[in-house]
Amino acid sequence: MTGWHLSLRQAPALRVDLRGITPAVLAGLSIEQVERLPVGHGNAMLALAELFDIGPGEGGVLRFEGHLERFDRIGWQMDSGRIRVEGHAGHYAGGCMRAGELHIEGRAGLLAACEMAGGTLIVDGDVGDFAASTLPGSMDGMRGGTFVVRGSAGERFGDRMRRGTALVHGDAGAFLGSRMVAGTIAVGGRVGAHAGHGMRRGSVVFAWPGAALPAGVETMPTFVANRAATPVFWALLARDLARHGGAFGELPARRIERHLGDLSVDGKGELIFVNP
């Protein structure tokens, strides 16, 4: 089988846990075996065929058709292959991914890309709070890979982020990049208050055109302006971000202003403001 096509029959009564339904797990199985795979539905288990019409797909892609807002952990711990969701997705989409590609054509719920370690996650719509962040009780957030949000993001985007690149083409909520350890976050729209709160290292780029410092950032007393020239660093970073288009497309031709902090935690991170 070169791929799978799972078409949603109807929205389930309770939330469904799709962990374990990945291209690597389905590889080599017959349709009958895939139909019998168990998934969590509330505190019970259902066969996958009770929720989806299952058939062969194309191009080696695991394709979900339908709005899956009640389906959580799509692409959970995915380590190879490609998943495409032709609709919305639930919570924890792409959580703990290590490799492969997950493309969600709609929006995603809470904790998208949480503790992601590799691969590519693209969400065409919005994502909820704590995207690219850490699971409850854990110390490290996103740890690698590329996460692209073409809509807007909720609060605490990139909380405790340690590695990787996370981009938001739209707006982002409060506490963007809070407690960030390393990595790169770039935002093409406006952001909420307390961006970079408690960050130790890493880079947060504010790329929307024609804007001064965003509300909640210009008043933070624990970041200080830095006038040191960084032409090589910015040329490399801007070129990497520019390939994603949108507000990031013209970054290589624009000048920047850097603010370093968060000094309240002896941080050495940077907030990068792109001049209009």
ZIFENUR-V565410 format. One record per backbone hydrogen bond with DSSP energy under -0.5 kcal/mol. CO is the residue of the C=O (numbers start at 1). NH is the residue of the N-H. Records with the same first field share a line. If there is no record, write none. Layout:
BEGIN
CO->NH + NH
END
This chain:
BEGIN
3->57
4->63
5->7 + 55
6->8 + 65
7->53
15->42
16->18 + 72
17->40
18->21
20->22
22->26
23->27
26->29
30->34
31->35
32->36
34->37
35->49
37->48
39->46
40->17
41->44
44->41
46->39
47->50
48->51 + 52
51->9 + 10
52->54
53->7
55->5
58->61
60->82
61->4 + 63
62->64 + 84
63->6
64->66 + 86
65->8
66->68
68->71 + 90
70->16 + 72
71->90
72->18
73->76
74->94
75->78
76->20
78->98 + 99
81->101
82->62
83->103
84->64 + 86
85->87 + 105
86->66
87->106
88->68
90->93 + 109
91->73
92->95
93->113
94->97
95->77
97->117 + 118
100->120
101->83
102->104 + 122
103->85 + 105
104->124
106->125
107->89
109->112 + 128
110->92
111->114
112->132
113->116
114->96
116->143 + 144
119->146
120->102
121->148
122->104 + 124
123->150
125->151
126->108
127->154
128->131 + 154
129->111
130->133
131->158
132->142
133->115
135->138
142->162 + 163
145->165
146->121
147->167
148->123 + 150
149->169
151->170
152->127
153->173
154->157 + 173
155->130
156->159
157->177
158->161
160->141
161->181 + 182
163->144
164->184
165->147
166->186
167->149
168->188
170->189
171->153
172->192
173->192
174->156
175->178
176->196
177->180
178->160
180->200 + 201
183->203
184->166
185->205
186->168
187->207
190->172
193->175
194->197
196->199
197->179
200->268
202->270
203->185
204->272
205->187 + 207
206->274
208->211
214->217 + 218
216->194
217->220
219->221
220->223
222->263
224->260
226->258
230->234
231->235
232->236
233->237
234->238
235->239
236->240
237->241
238->242
239->243
241->244
242->245
245->248
246->249
248->251
250->253
251->254
255->275
257->273
258->226
259->271
260->224
261->269
262->265 + 267
263->266
269->261
270->204 + 272
271->259 + 273
272->206 + 274
273->257 + 275
END
